[in-house]
C-alpha cells in the first residue's frame, strides 16, 4: 500500500469487521483484512476470529511469526489505526504489584537454593551412613 493511499480507521470502524464475512485485526496500529486468510492460517481460523475487530499485537508477537508471515500480512494491509485511537489500545505499563515502592527481596534468590542443597547433603549423608552398617 503506497503512503498516499494510506487510510485511517477508528476502533469503531474496525470493530464492525468481526464476522466470517469480514475479519479485520490490528497489529502494531496497522489494520489488516484477514478475511480471505481465515482458512489458510496455520494456527487455525479460530485464532484470527478471536481477535476479529480488535488488537492482536500481543498474541502476534508472542507466537514469534516468521519474516515470511510478516510479508504475507503486508499483502492484507488496508490502513492504520487513527492516531486518536492509539492511546486507547495502550496497556497499563505497571500493575499494582510493580508500583509498590519497596525494594525487591534478594534473600530468597540465594537462601532457598542453599537450604535445598543443605537438605540434599544431609539426606545423602544419612543414606550413605545407613548403607555402611
Helices and strands as residue ranges (DSSP letters): G 3-5, E 8-9, H 11-15, E 18-19, E 22-27, E 30-33, G 35-37, H 45-50, E 54-55, H 57-63, H 67-74, E 77-81, H 83-89, G 97-99, H 107-131
